[in-house]
Amino acid sequence: MIWSAGPAALATTARWFGVLLAIKLALVLALFPYYQKTYRGENFAVVAKEILERTREYPLYTSNVSASGLSVAAHLDIMRLPTPPLTLPPAQWDSGFVITYEPDSKLGEIAARYQLGGKDLYLLCRGSACNPGKQ
């Protein structure tokens, strides 16, 4: 339809497409780094570091298989090398921490809550891990 409208319509359309492309590029260059910093990448590493510092001397498991949960678990696996990667909690465990989607009193009590890109990630504790000073 634009092709049949003649050379003036083609030139105007090409200019508008160029302007729209420039606007889109400017928005991507301005907003994408903010998105990456706020919702992806950096905050996963920060949360993983906080969890590692809090759980260092206790067993740590994960039952959170969401994208954000897996991202935090991947950072933790790298930070904890050469220890084995995080796994699901065993059927019987007395003390330690587990990373979950939501609070679950069967798994433990809330030790911390982290917000990652609009989703919550919970760190639950059980046993002596909940009261590190009391054994």
C-alpha angles and dihedrals in degrees: 000000000000091000091056093048091076140247096303092055091046092052093047092048092048090051092050092049089050092050092048091049091050091049091049092049092049092050092048092049092049102039105032096069089050090050092048093049096043103037106019141031110359099049092049090057092046092051091046091052092049091049092048092051091049097045103034098120098038135067113271126203136170133215094169109106097169119118092259092045092050091047092054090045090051091052090048092049090054094045092049097051128169090031116091119270122269117278138185113286114267120248091256123034129147107195136016145068136288130194111223144171094239140000113288119182090201090063098040147281125301111272096169142350123212127189114217116182096326094318126100125231118194130205109205125192134203134192122344090352088075092058106033094179094053120067 
